[in-house]
Amino acid sequence: MTYSLSYISDSKGKHTAIQMPMKDWKKVEQRLREAEFLTNLRSSYTEALQEVKLHRQGKKKLKTLEELLAEG
């Protein structure tokens, strides 16, 4: 994906900021939200698999549906 960027520089020519059209920024925000969602999903999935592994090894007691709902 290509974005229209304008660079802002200080008096020494060092880039200090960028500007972009709002329509491009909205696309960037959406992609960041999607990436965050996928990262959280992956983390939850990994944690769940670890809990199942520990349960199968007899090291963790799983919660009942009632217990999970009570945590709410």
CHARMM internal coordinates of N, CA and C (Angstrom, degrees):
IC EDIT
DIST 1 N 1 CA 1.4372
DIST 1 CA 1 C 1.5191
ANGL 1 N 1 CA 1 C 108.52
DIST 1 C 2 N 1.3097
ANGL 1 CA 1 C 2 N 116.52
DIHE 1 N 1 CA 1 C 2 N 134.83
DIST 2 N 2 CA 1.4567
ANGL 1 C 2 N 2 CA 122.14
DIHE 1 CA 1 C 2 N 2 CA -178.42
DIST 2 CA 2 C 1.5205
ANGL 2 N 2 CA 2 C 109.65
DIHE 1 C 2 N 2 CA 2 C -106.40
DIST 2 C 3 N 1.3234
ANGL 2 CA 2 C 3 N 116.00
DIHE 2 N 2 CA 2 C 3 N 136.39
DIST 3 N 3 CA 1.4595
ANGL 2 C 3 N 3 CA 121.69
DIHE 2 CA 2 C 3 N 3 CA 179.24
DIST 3 CA 3 C 1.5182
ANGL 3 N 3 CA 3 C 109.22
DIHE 2 C 3 N 3 CA 3 C -118.62
DIST 3 C 4 N 1.3109
ANGL 3 CA 3 C 4 N 115.36
DIHE 3 N 3 CA 3 C 4 N 149.59
DIST 4 N 4 CA 1.4521
ANGL 3 C 4 N 4 CA 121.64
DIHE 3 CA 3 C 4 N 4 CA 175.74
DIST 4 CA 4 C 1.5269
ANGL 4 N 4 CA 4 C 107.94
DIHE 3 C 4 N 4 CA 4 C -90.00
DIST 4 C 5 N 1.3252
ANGL 4 CA 4 C 5 N 116.50
DIHE 4 N 4 CA 4 C 5 N 107.97
DIST 5 N 5 CA 1.4642
ANGL 4 C 5 N 5 CA 121.58
DIHE 4 CA 4 C 5 N 5 CA -176.52
DIST 5 CA 5 C 1.5218
ANGL 5 N 5 CA 5 C 110.97
DIHE 4 C 5 N 5 CA 5 C -115.19
DIST 5 C 6 N 1.3181
ANGL 5 CA 5 C 6 N 115.88
DIHE 5 N 5 CA 5 C 6 N 143.27
DIST 6 N 6 CA 1.4660
ANGL 5 C 6 N 6 CA 122.34
DIHE 5 CA 5 C 6 N 6 CA 171.32
DIST 6 CA 6 C 1.5242
ANGL 6 N 6 CA 6 C 106.39
DIHE 5 C 6 N 6 CA 6 C -120.67
DIST 6 C 7 N 1.3214
ANGL 6 CA 6 C 7 N 115.72
DIHE 6 N 6 CA 6 C 7 N 130.77
DIST 7 N 7 CA 1.4603
ANGL 6 C 7 N 7 CA 120.51
DIHE 6 CA 6 C 7 N 7 CA -178.73
DIST 7 CA 7 C 1.5228
ANGL 7 N 7 CA 7 C 110.30
DIHE 6 C 7 N 7 CA 7 C -96.28
DIST 7 C 8 N 1.3119
ANGL 7 CA 7 C 8 N 115.55
DIHE 7 N 7 CA 7 C 8 N 138.68
DIST 8 N 8 CA 1.4590
ANGL 7 C 8 N 8 CA 121.61
DIHE 7 CA 7 C 8 N 8 CA 176.49
DIST 8 CA 8 C 1.5246
ANGL 8 N 8 CA 8 C 106.93
DIHE 7 C 8 N 8 CA 8 C -108.79
DIST 8 C 9 N 1.3235
ANGL 8 CA 8 C 9 N 115.95
DIHE 8 N 8 CA 8 C 9 N 131.10
DIST 9 N 9 CA 1.4660
ANGL 8 C 9 N 9 CA 121.51
DIHE 8 CA 8 C 9 N 9 CA -175.97
DIST 9 CA 9 C 1.5221
ANGL 9 N 9 CA 9 C 110.43
DIHE 8 C 9 N 9 CA 9 C -119.81
DIST 9 C 10 N 1.3457
ANGL 9 CA 9 C 10 N 114.12
DIHE 9 N 9 CA 9 C 10 N 153.51
DIST 10 N 10 CA 1.4634
ANGL 9 C 10 N 10 CA 118.45
DIHE 9 CA 9 C 10 N 10 CA 175.15
DIST 10 CA 10 C 1.5288
ANGL 10 N 10 CA 10 C 109.10
DIHE 9 C 10 N 10 CA 10 C -83.54
DIST 10 C 11 N 1.3257
ANGL 10 CA 10 C 11 N 116.40
DIHE 10 N 10 CA 10 C 11 N -173.87
DIST 11 N 11 CA 1.4705
ANGL 10 C 11 N 11 CA 121.09
DIHE 10 CA 10 C 11 N 11 CA -175.96
DIST 11 CA 11 C 1.5218
ANGL 11 N 11 CA 11 C 112.98
DIHE 10 C 11 N 11 CA 11 C -65.64
DIST 11 C 12 N 1.3506
ANGL 11 CA 11 C 12 N 117.01
DIHE 11 N 11 CA 11 C 12 N -17.48
DIST 12 N 12 CA 1.4657
ANGL 11 C 12 N 12 CA 120.64
DIHE 11 CA 11 C 12 N 12 CA 179.17
DIST 12 CA 12 C 1.5249
ANGL 12 N 12 CA 12 C 111.91
DIHE 11 C 12 N 12 CA 12 C -95.81
DIST 12 C 13 N 1.3326
ANGL 12 CA 12 C 13 N 116.73
DIHE 12 N 12 CA 12 C 13 N 1.16
DIST 13 N 13 CA 1.4547
ANGL 12 C 13 N 13 CA 120.84
DIHE 12 CA 12 C 13 N 13 CA 179.02
DIST 13 CA 13 C 1.5239
ANGL 13 N 13 CA 13 C 114.39
DIHE 12 C 13 N 13 CA 13 C 88.87
DIST 13 C 14 N 1.3321
ANGL 13 CA 13 C 14 N 116.64
DIHE 13 N 13 CA 13 C 14 N 4.34
DIST 14 N 14 CA 1.4665
ANGL 13 C 14 N 14 CA 120.45
DIHE 13 CA 13 C 14 N 14 CA 179.60
DIST 14 CA 14 C 1.5270
ANGL 14 N 14 CA 14 C 109.40
DIHE 13 C 14 N 14 CA 14 C -80.32
DIST 14 C 15 N 1.3436
ANGL 14 CA 14 C 15 N 115.52
DIHE 14 N 14 CA 14 C 15 N 130.34
DIST 15 N 15 CA 1.4574
ANGL 14 C 15 N 15 CA 119.71
DIHE 14 CA 14 C 15 N 15 CA 177.83
DIST 15 CA 15 C 1.5235
ANGL 15 N 15 CA 15 C 109.63
DIHE 14 C 15 N 15 CA 15 C -65.44
DIST 15 C 16 N 1.3237
ANGL 15 CA 15 C 16 N 116.34
DIHE 15 N 15 CA 15 C 16 N 128.12
DIST 16 N 16 CA 1.4580
ANGL 15 C 16 N 16 CA 121.26
DIHE 15 CA 15 C 16 N 16 CA -178.06
DIST 16 CA 16 C 1.5329
ANGL 16 N 16 CA 16 C 112.56
DIHE 15 C 16 N 16 CA 16 C -118.31
DIST 16 C 17 N 1.3317
ANGL 16 CA 16 C 17 N 116.74
DIHE 16 N 16 CA 16 C 17 N -16.15
DIST 17 N 17 CA 1.4678
ANGL 16 C 17 N 17 CA 120.15
DIHE 16 CA 16 C 17 N 17 CA -178.73
DIST 17 CA 17 C 1.5226
ANGL 17 N 17 CA 17 C 109.15
DIHE 16 C 17 N 17 CA 17 C -164.41
DIST 17 C 18 N 1.3174
ANGL 17 CA 17 C 18 N 113.89
DIHE 17 N 17 CA 17 C 18 N 168.75
DIST 18 N 18 CA 1.4687
ANGL 17 C 18 N 18 CA 119.34
DIHE 17 CA 17 C 18 N 18 CA 172.93
DIST 18 CA 18 C 1.5167
ANGL 18 N 18 CA 18 C 108.43
DIHE 17 C 18 N 18 CA 18 C -130.86
DIST 18 C 19 N 1.3231
ANGL 18 CA 18 C 19 N 115.14
DIHE 18 N 18 CA 18 C 19 N 157.51
DIST 19 N 19 CA 1.4529
ANGL 18 C 19 N 19 CA 122.05
DIHE 18 CA 18 C 19 N 19 CA 172.17
DIST 19 CA 19 C 1.5217
ANGL 19 N 19 CA 19 C 106.83
DIHE 18 C 19 N 19 CA 19 C -124.34
DIST 19 C 20 N 1.3411
ANGL 19 CA 19 C 20 N 114.93
DIHE 19 N 19 CA 19 C 20 N 146.06
DIST 20 N 20 CA 1.4561
ANGL 19 C 20 N 20 CA 119.43
DIHE 19 CA 19 C 20 N 20 CA 176.25
DIST 20 CA 20 C 1.5202
ANGL 20 N 20 CA 20 C 108.23
DIHE 19 C 20 N 20 CA 20 C -147.01
DIST 20 C 21 N 1.3162
ANGL 20 CA 20 C 21 N 117.10
DIHE 20 N 20 CA 20 C 21 N 153.70
DIST 21 N 21 CA 1.4646
ANGL 20 C 21 N 21 CA 119.59
DIHE 20 CA 20 C 21 N 21 CA 176.88
DIST 21 CA 21 C 1.5278
ANGL 21 N 21 CA 21 C 110.50
DIHE 20 C 21 N 21 CA 21 C -62.14
DIST 21 C 22 N 1.3399
ANGL 21 CA 21 C 22 N 116.50
DIHE 21 N 21 CA 21 C 22 N 148.28
DIST 22 N 22 CA 1.4576
ANGL 21 C 22 N 22 CA 121.77
DIHE 21 CA 21 C 22 N 22 CA -178.78
DIST 22 CA 22 C 1.5274
ANGL 22 N 22 CA 22 C 111.47
DIHE 21 C 22 N 22 CA 22 C -58.16
DIST 22 C 23 N 1.3256
ANGL 22 CA 22 C 23 N 118.50
DIHE 22 N 22 CA 22 C 23 N -37.15
DIST 23 N 23 CA 1.4724
ANGL 22 C 23 N 23 CA 119.61
DIHE 22 CA 22 C 23 N 23 CA -179.28
DIST 23 CA 23 C 1.5293
ANGL 23 N 23 CA 23 C 110.23
DIHE 22 C 23 N 23 CA 23 C -62.40
DIST 23 C 24 N 1.3253
ANGL 23 CA 23 C 24 N 117.49
DIHE 23 N 23 CA 23 C 24 N -36.66
DIST 24 N 24 CA 1.4647
ANGL 23 C 24 N 24 CA 120.26
DIHE 23 CA 23 C 24 N 24 CA 176.70
DIST 24 CA 24 C 1.5261
ANGL 24 N 24 CA 24 C 110.31
DIHE 23 C 24 N 24 CA 24 C -70.20
DIST 24 C 25 N 1.3458
ANGL 24 CA 24 C 25 N 117.04
DIHE 24 N 24 CA 24 C 25 N -40.83
DIST 25 N 25 CA 1.4586
ANGL 24 C 25 N 25 CA 120.65
DIHE 24 CA 24 C 25 N 25 CA -179.92
DIST 25 CA 25 C 1.5232
ANGL 25 N 25 CA 25 C 110.57
DIHE 24 C 25 N 25 CA 25 C -62.00
DIST 25 C 26 N 1.3300
ANGL 25 CA 25 C 26 N 117.68
DIHE 25 N 25 CA 25 C 26 N -40.01
DIST 26 N 26 CA 1.4703
ANGL 25 C 26 N 26 CA 121.26
DIHE 25 CA 25 C 26 N 26 CA 179.27
DIST 26 CA 26 C 1.5357
ANGL 26 N 26 CA 26 C 110.05
DIHE 25 C 26 N 26 CA 26 C -61.48
DIST 26 C 27 N 1.3218
ANGL 26 CA 26 C 27 N 117.10
DIHE 26 N 26 CA 26 C 27 N -38.00
DIST 27 N 27 CA 1.4724
ANGL 26 C 27 N 27 CA 121.06
DIHE 26 CA 26 C 27 N 27 CA 177.17
DIST 27 CA 27 C 1.5294
ANGL 27 N 27 CA 27 C 110.68
DIHE 26 C 27 N 27 CA 27 C -65.78
DIST 27 C 28 N 1.3278
ANGL 27 CA 27 C 28 N 116.71
DIHE 27 N 27 CA 27 C 28 N -41.38
DIST 28 N 28 CA 1.4680
ANGL 27 C 28 N 28 CA 121.06
DIHE 27 CA 27 C 28 N 28 CA 178.41
DIST 28 CA 28 C 1.5280
ANGL 28 N 28 CA 28 C 109.53
DIHE 27 C 28 N 28 CA 28 C -63.37
DIST 28 C 29 N 1.3319
ANGL 28 CA 28 C 29 N 117.12
DIHE 28 N 28 CA 28 C 29 N -45.64
DIST 29 N 29 CA 1.4633
ANGL 28 C 29 N 29 CA 120.72
DIHE 28 CA 28 C 29 N 29 CA 178.89
DIST 29 CA 29 C 1.5246
ANGL 29 N 29 CA 29 C 111.64
DIHE 28 C 29 N 29 CA 29 C -58.61
DIST 29 C 30 N 1.3272
ANGL 29 CA 29 C 30 N 116.60
DIHE 29 N 29 CA 29 C 30 N -43.12
DIST 30 N 30 CA 1.4684
ANGL 29 C 30 N 30 CA 120.72
DIHE 29 CA 29 C 30 N 30 CA -179.61
DIST 30 CA 30 C 1.5326
ANGL 30 N 30 CA 30 C 110.61
DIHE 29 C 30 N 30 CA 30 C -62.78
DIST 30 C 31 N 1.3189
ANGL 30 CA 30 C 31 N 116.47
DIHE 30 N 30 CA 30 C 31 N -43.88
DIST 31 N 31 CA 1.4703
ANGL 30 C 31 N 31 CA 119.71
DIHE 30 CA 30 C 31 N 31 CA 179.75
DIST 31 CA 31 C 1.5272
ANGL 31 N 31 CA 31 C 111.26
DIHE 30 C 31 N 31 CA 31 C -65.34
DIST 31 C 32 N 1.3250
ANGL 31 CA 31 C 32 N 117.56
DIHE 31 N 31 CA 31 C 32 N -35.82
DIST 32 N 32 CA 1.4672
ANGL 31 C 32 N 32 CA 120.78
DIHE 31 CA 31 C 32 N 32 CA 177.06
DIST 32 CA 32 C 1.5295
ANGL 32 N 32 CA 32 C 110.82
DIHE 31 C 32 N 32 CA 32 C -66.36
DIST 32 C 33 N 1.3321
ANGL 32 CA 32 C 33 N 117.08
DIHE 32 N 32 CA 32 C 33 N -41.98
DIST 33 N 33 CA 1.4724
ANGL 32 C 33 N 33 CA 120.15
DIHE 32 CA 32 C 33 N 33 CA 177.39
DIST 33 CA 33 C 1.5249
ANGL 33 N 33 CA 33 C 110.52
DIHE 32 C 33 N 33 CA 33 C -62.11
DIST 33 C 34 N 1.3265
ANGL 33 CA 33 C 34 N 116.93
DIHE 33 N 33 CA 33 C 34 N -42.52
DIST 34 N 34 CA 1.4640
ANGL 33 C 34 N 34 CA 120.45
DIHE 33 CA 33 C 34 N 34 CA 178.73
DIST 34 CA 34 C 1.5185
ANGL 34 N 34 CA 34 C 111.22
DIHE 33 C 34 N 34 CA 34 C -63.09
DIST 34 C 35 N 1.3304
ANGL 34 CA 34 C 35 N 116.75
DIHE 34 N 34 CA 34 C 35 N -42.25
DIST 35 N 35 CA 1.4673
ANGL 34 C 35 N 35 CA 120.67
DIHE 34 CA 34 C 35 N 35 CA 179.40
DIST 35 CA 35 C 1.5201
ANGL 35 N 35 CA 35 C 110.69
DIHE 34 C 35 N 35 CA 35 C -64.69
DIST 35 C 36 N 1.3353
ANGL 35 CA 35 C 36 N 116.99
DIHE 35 N 35 CA 35 C 36 N -40.40
DIST 36 N 36 CA 1.4614
ANGL 35 C 36 N 36 CA 120.83
DIHE 35 CA 35 C 36 N 36 CA 179.05
DIST 36 CA 36 C 1.5255
ANGL 36 N 36 CA 36 C 110.30
DIHE 35 C 36 N 36 CA 36 C -65.18
DIST 36 C 37 N 1.3325
ANGL 36 CA 36 C 37 N 117.04
DIHE 36 N 36 CA 36 C 37 N -41.86
DIST 37 N 37 CA 1.4589
ANGL 36 C 37 N 37 CA 121.00
DIHE 36 CA 36 C 37 N 37 CA 178.27
DIST 37 CA 37 C 1.5210
ANGL 37 N 37 CA 37 C 110.80
DIHE 36 C 37 N 37 CA 37 C -60.37
DIST 37 C 38 N 1.3302
ANGL 37 CA 37 C 38 N 116.80
DIHE 37 N 37 CA 37 C 38 N -46.19
DIST 38 N 38 CA 1.4670
ANGL 37 C 38 N 38 CA 120.45
DIHE 37 CA 37 C 38 N 38 CA -179.46
DIST 38 CA 38 C 1.5237
ANGL 38 N 38 CA 38 C 111.68
DIHE 37 C 38 N 38 CA 38 C -65.07
DIST 38 C 39 N 1.3260
ANGL 38 CA 38 C 39 N 116.89
DIHE 38 N 38 CA 38 C 39 N -37.84
DIST 39 N 39 CA 1.4662
ANGL 38 C 39 N 39 CA 120.52
DIHE 38 CA 38 C 39 N 39 CA 177.57
DIST 39 CA 39 C 1.5250
ANGL 39 N 39 CA 39 C 110.39
DIHE 38 C 39 N 39 CA 39 C -63.90
DIST 39 C 40 N 1.3269
ANGL 39 CA 39 C 40 N 116.99
DIHE 39 N 39 CA 39 C 40 N -44.59
DIST 40 N 40 CA 1.4663
ANGL 39 C 40 N 40 CA 120.65
DIHE 39 CA 39 C 40 N 40 CA 178.76
DIST 40 CA 40 C 1.5243
ANGL 40 N 40 CA 40 C 111.21
DIHE 39 C 40 N 40 CA 40 C -65.01
DIST 40 C 41 N 1.3141
ANGL 40 CA 40 C 41 N 116.73
DIHE 40 N 40 CA 40 C 41 N -40.34
DIST 41 N 41 CA 1.4582
ANGL 40 C 41 N 41 CA 120.95
DIHE 40 CA 40 C 41 N 41 CA 178.78
DIST 41 CA 41 C 1.5267
ANGL 41 N 41 CA 41 C 110.84
DIHE 40 C 41 N 41 CA 41 C -62.91
DIST 41 C 42 N 1.3135
ANGL 41 CA 41 C 42 N 116.61
DIHE 41 N 41 CA 41 C 42 N -44.40
DIST 42 N 42 CA 1.4634
ANGL 41 C 42 N 42 CA 121.65
DIHE 41 CA 41 C 42 N 42 CA 179.44
DIST 42 CA 42 C 1.5268
ANGL 42 N 42 CA 42 C 110.65
DIHE 41 C 42 N 42 CA 42 C -62.68
DIST 42 C 43 N 1.3211
ANGL 42 CA 42 C 43 N 116.32
DIHE 42 N 42 CA 42 C 43 N -41.81
DIST 43 N 43 CA 1.4620
ANGL 42 C 43 N 43 CA 121.05
DIHE 42 CA 42 C 43 N 43 CA 179.39
DIST 43 CA 43 C 1.5300
ANGL 43 N 43 CA 43 C 110.95
DIHE 42 C 43 N 43 CA 43 C -64.00
DIST 43 C 44 N 1.3362
ANGL 43 CA 43 C 44 N 117.05
DIHE 43 N 43 CA 43 C 44 N -44.12
DIST 44 N 44 CA 1.4675
ANGL 43 C 44 N 44 CA 121.16
DIHE 43 CA 43 C 44 N 44 CA 179.28
DIST 44 CA 44 C 1.5252
ANGL 44 N 44 CA 44 C 110.91
DIHE 43 C 44 N 44 CA 44 C -63.99
DIST 44 C 45 N 1.3209
ANGL 44 CA 44 C 45 N 116.14
DIHE 44 N 44 CA 44 C 45 N -41.21
DIST 45 N 45 CA 1.4587
ANGL 44 C 45 N 45 CA 121.26
DIHE 44 CA 44 C 45 N 45 CA 179.48
DIST 45 CA 45 C 1.5281
ANGL 45 N 45 CA 45 C 110.60
DIHE 44 C 45 N 45 CA 45 C -63.53
DIST 45 C 46 N 1.3151
ANGL 45 CA 45 C 46 N 116.68
DIHE 45 N 45 CA 45 C 46 N -44.26
DIST 46 N 46 CA 1.4606
ANGL 45 C 46 N 46 CA 121.44
DIHE 45 CA 45 C 46 N 46 CA 179.26
DIST 46 CA 46 C 1.5277
ANGL 46 N 46 CA 46 C 110.58
DIHE 45 C 46 N 46 CA 46 C -62.80
DIST 46 C 47 N 1.3290
ANGL 46 CA 46 C 47 N 116.43
DIHE 46 N 46 CA 46 C 47 N -42.55
DIST 47 N 47 CA 1.4677
ANGL 46 C 47 N 47 CA 120.90
DIHE 46 CA 46 C 47 N 47 CA 179.12
DIST 47 CA 47 C 1.5324
ANGL 47 N 47 CA 47 C 110.51
DIHE 46 C 47 N 47 CA 47 C -63.69
DIST 47 C 48 N 1.3218
ANGL 47 CA 47 C 48 N 116.80
DIHE 47 N 47 CA 47 C 48 N -42.26
DIST 48 N 48 CA 1.4689
ANGL 47 C 48 N 48 CA 120.78
DIHE 47 CA 47 C 48 N 48 CA 179.73
DIST 48 CA 48 C 1.5263
ANGL 48 N 48 CA 48 C 110.70
DIHE 47 C 48 N 48 CA 48 C -63.38
DIST 48 C 49 N 1.3171
ANGL 48 CA 48 C 49 N 117.27
DIHE 48 N 48 CA 48 C 49 N -42.59
DIST 49 N 49 CA 1.4667
ANGL 48 C 49 N 49 CA 120.37
DIHE 48 CA 48 C 49 N 49 CA 178.87
DIST 49 CA 49 C 1.5232
ANGL 49 N 49 CA 49 C 111.34
DIHE 48 C 49 N 49 CA 49 C -63.33
DIST 49 C 50 N 1.3285
ANGL 49 CA 49 C 50 N 116.45
DIHE 49 N 49 CA 49 C 50 N -37.26
DIST 50 N 50 CA 1.4665
ANGL 49 C 50 N 50 CA 120.63
DIHE 49 CA 49 C 50 N 50 CA 178.25
DIST 50 CA 50 C 1.5277
ANGL 50 N 50 CA 50 C 110.07
DIHE 49 C 50 N 50 CA 50 C -65.12
DIST 50 C 51 N 1.3423
ANGL 50 CA 50 C 51 N 116.88
DIHE 50 N 50 CA 50 C 51 N -40.48
DIST 51 N 51 CA 1.4597
ANGL 50 C 51 N 51 CA 120.13
DIHE 50 CA 50 C 51 N 51 CA 178.64
DIST 51 CA 51 C 1.5260
ANGL 51 N 51 CA 51 C 111.17
DIHE 50 C 51 N 51 CA 51 C -64.73
DIST 51 C 52 N 1.3202
ANGL 51 CA 51 C 52 N 117.51
DIHE 51 N 51 CA 51 C 52 N -40.54
DIST 52 N 52 CA 1.4682
ANGL 51 C 52 N 52 CA 120.84
DIHE 51 CA 51 C 52 N 52 CA 177.64
DIST 52 CA 52 C 1.5266
ANGL 52 N 52 CA 52 C 109.98
DIHE 51 C 52 N 52 CA 52 C -63.14
DIST 52 C 53 N 1.3224
ANGL 52 CA 52 C 53 N 116.56
DIHE 52 N 52 CA 52 C 53 N -42.07
DIST 53 N 53 CA 1.4628
ANGL 52 C 53 N 53 CA 120.93
DIHE 52 CA 52 C 53 N 53 CA 179.07
DIST 53 CA 53 C 1.5371
ANGL 53 N 53 CA 53 C 110.70
DIHE 52 C 53 N 53 CA 53 C -60.72
DIST 53 C 54 N 1.3327
ANGL 53 CA 53 C 54 N 115.90
DIHE 53 N 53 CA 53 C 54 N -45.60
DIST 54 N 54 CA 1.4625
ANGL 53 C 54 N 54 CA 119.69
DIHE 53 CA 53 C 54 N 54 CA 178.95
DIST 54 CA 54 C 1.5251
ANGL 54 N 54 CA 54 C 111.42
DIHE 53 C 54 N 54 CA 54 C -64.66
DIST 54 C 55 N 1.3223
ANGL 54 CA 54 C 55 N 117.26
DIHE 54 N 54 CA 54 C 55 N -38.25
DIST 55 N 55 CA 1.4687
ANGL 54 C 55 N 55 CA 120.85
DIHE 54 CA 54 C 55 N 55 CA 177.46
DIST 55 CA 55 C 1.5338
ANGL 55 N 55 CA 55 C 110.59
DIHE 54 C 55 N 55 CA 55 C -62.42
DIST 55 C 56 N 1.3052
ANGL 55 CA 55 C 56 N 116.37
DIHE 55 N 55 CA 55 C 56 N -44.79
DIST 56 N 56 CA 1.4755
ANGL 55 C 56 N 56 CA 120.13
DIHE 55 CA 55 C 56 N 56 CA -179.86
DIST 56 CA 56 C 1.5187
ANGL 56 N 56 CA 56 C 111.93
DIHE 55 C 56 N 56 CA 56 C -64.30
DIST 56 C 57 N 1.3252
ANGL 56 CA 56 C 57 N 116.60
DIHE 56 N 56 CA 56 C 57 N -27.49
DIST 57 N 57 CA 1.4676
ANGL 56 C 57 N 57 CA 121.29
DIHE 56 CA 56 C 57 N 57 CA 177.74
DIST 57 CA 57 C 1.5306
ANGL 57 N 57 CA 57 C 111.20
DIHE 56 C 57 N 57 CA 57 C -85.10
DIST 57 C 58 N 1.3235
ANGL 57 CA 57 C 58 N 116.35
DIHE 57 N 57 CA 57 C 58 N -1.39
DIST 58 N 58 CA 1.4547
ANGL 57 C 58 N 58 CA 120.48
DIHE 57 CA 57 C 58 N 58 CA -179.45
DIST 58 CA 58 C 1.5134
ANGL 58 N 58 CA 58 C 113.84
DIHE 57 C 58 N 58 CA 58 C 77.66
DIST 58 C 59 N 1.3180
ANGL 58 CA 58 C 59 N 117.92
DIHE 58 N 58 CA 58 C 59 N 17.17
DIST 59 N 59 CA 1.4596
ANGL 58 C 59 N 59 CA 121.97
DIHE 58 CA 58 C 59 N 59 CA -176.19
DIST 59 CA 59 C 1.5321
ANGL 59 N 59 CA 59 C 113.11
DIHE 58 C 59 N 59 CA 59 C -101.14
DIST 59 C 60 N 1.3194
ANGL 59 CA 59 C 60 N 116.91
DIHE 59 N 59 CA 59 C 60 N -5.32
DIST 60 N 60 CA 1.4652
ANGL 59 C 60 N 60 CA 119.67
DIHE 59 CA 59 C 60 N 60 CA -178.27
DIST 60 CA 60 C 1.5143
ANGL 60 N 60 CA 60 C 109.66
DIHE 59 C 60 N 60 CA 60 C -146.58
DIST 60 C 61 N 1.3251
ANGL 60 CA 60 C 61 N 114.64
DIHE 60 N 60 CA 60 C 61 N 133.61
DIST 61 N 61 CA 1.4564
ANGL 60 C 61 N 61 CA 120.35
DIHE 60 CA 60 C 61 N 61 CA 175.79
DIST 61 CA 61 C 1.5253
ANGL 61 N 61 CA 61 C 107.19
DIHE 60 C 61 N 61 CA 61 C -93.24
DIST 61 C 62 N 1.3250
ANGL 61 CA 61 C 62 N 116.73
DIHE 61 N 61 CA 61 C 62 N 126.51
DIST 62 N 62 CA 1.4546
ANGL 61 C 62 N 62 CA 120.41
DIHE 61 CA 61 C 62 N 62 CA 178.98
DIST 62 CA 62 C 1.5196
ANGL 62 N 62 CA 62 C 109.88
DIHE 61 C 62 N 62 CA 62 C -78.41
DIST 62 C 63 N 1.3299
ANGL 62 CA 62 C 63 N 115.68
DIHE 62 N 62 CA 62 C 63 N 153.08
DIST 63 N 63 CA 1.4540
ANGL 62 C 63 N 63 CA 121.88
DIHE 62 CA 62 C 63 N 63 CA -179.51
DIST 63 CA 63 C 1.5300
ANGL 63 N 63 CA 63 C 110.16
DIHE 62 C 63 N 63 CA 63 C -84.12
DIST 63 C 64 N 1.3180
ANGL 63 CA 63 C 64 N 114.97
DIHE 63 N 63 CA 63 C 64 N 149.56
DIST 64 N 64 CA 1.4540
ANGL 63 C 64 N 64 CA 120.00
DIHE 63 CA 63 C 64 N 64 CA 174.53
DIST 64 CA 64 C 1.5249
ANGL 64 N 64 CA 64 C 108.90
DIHE 63 C 64 N 64 CA 64 C -77.99
DIST 64 C 65 N 1.3225
ANGL 64 CA 64 C 65 N 116.47
DIHE 64 N 64 CA 64 C 65 N 166.77
DIST 65 N 65 CA 1.4593
ANGL 64 C 65 N 65 CA 120.21
DIHE 64 CA 64 C 65 N 65 CA 177.72
DIST 65 CA 65 C 1.5272
ANGL 65 N 65 CA 65 C 110.15
DIHE 64 C 65 N 65 CA 65 C -61.38
DIST 65 C 66 N 1.3116
ANGL 65 CA 65 C 66 N 117.41
DIHE 65 N 65 CA 65 C 66 N -39.31
DIST 66 N 66 CA 1.4696
ANGL 65 C 66 N 66 CA 120.73
DIHE 65 CA 65 C 66 N 66 CA 177.79
DIST 66 CA 66 C 1.5268
ANGL 66 N 66 CA 66 C 111.50
DIHE 65 C 66 N 66 CA 66 C -59.31
DIST 66 C 67 N 1.3279
ANGL 66 CA 66 C 67 N 116.36
DIHE 66 N 66 CA 66 C 67 N -42.64
DIST 67 N 67 CA 1.4729
ANGL 66 C 67 N 67 CA 120.52
DIHE 66 CA 66 C 67 N 67 CA 179.38
DIST 67 CA 67 C 1.5332
ANGL 67 N 67 CA 67 C 110.95
DIHE 66 C 67 N 67 CA 67 C -64.54
DIST 67 C 68 N 1.3222
ANGL 67 CA 67 C 68 N 116.34
DIHE 67 N 67 CA 67 C 68 N -42.04
DIST 68 N 68 CA 1.4543
ANGL 67 C 68 N 68 CA 120.13
DIHE 67 CA 67 C 68 N 68 CA 179.52
DIST 68 CA 68 C 1.5255
ANGL 68 N 68 CA 68 C 111.55
DIHE 67 C 68 N 68 CA 68 C -64.17
DIST 68 C 69 N 1.3368
ANGL 68 CA 68 C 69 N 116.19
DIHE 68 N 68 CA 68 C 69 N -43.56
DIST 69 N 69 CA 1.4642
ANGL 68 C 69 N 69 CA 120.32
DIHE 68 CA 68 C 69 N 69 CA 179.86
DIST 69 CA 69 C 1.5216
ANGL 69 N 69 CA 69 C 111.81
DIHE 68 C 69 N 69 CA 69 C -66.55
DIST 69 C 70 N 1.3222
ANGL 69 CA 69 C 70 N 116.90
DIHE 69 N 69 CA 69 C 70 N -33.28
DIST 70 N 70 CA 1.4681
ANGL 69 C 70 N 70 CA 121.22
DIHE 69 CA 69 C 70 N 70 CA 179.70
DIST 70 CA 70 C 1.5308
ANGL 70 N 70 CA 70 C 111.11
DIHE 69 C 70 N 70 CA 70 C -67.98
DIST 70 C 71 N 1.3359
ANGL 70 CA 70 C 71 N 117.13
DIHE 70 N 70 CA 70 C 71 N -26.82
DIST 71 N 71 CA 1.4754
ANGL 70 C 71 N 71 CA 120.81
DIHE 70 CA 70 C 71 N 71 CA 178.49
DIST 71 CA 71 C 1.5126
ANGL 71 N 71 CA 71 C 110.80
DIHE 70 C 71 N 71 CA 71 C -68.67
DIST 71 C 72 N 1.3302
ANGL 71 CA 71 C 72 N 114.69
DIHE 71 N 71 CA 71 C 72 N -29.71
DIST 72 N 72 CA 1.3933
ANGL 71 C 72 N 72 CA 128.25
DIHE 71 CA 71 C 72 N 72 CA 176.94
DIST 72 CA 72 C 1.3755
ANGL 72 N 72 CA 72 C 132.65
DIHE 71 C 72 N 72 CA 72 C 32.42
END
COOR INIT
IC SEED 1 N 1 CA 1 C
IC BUILD
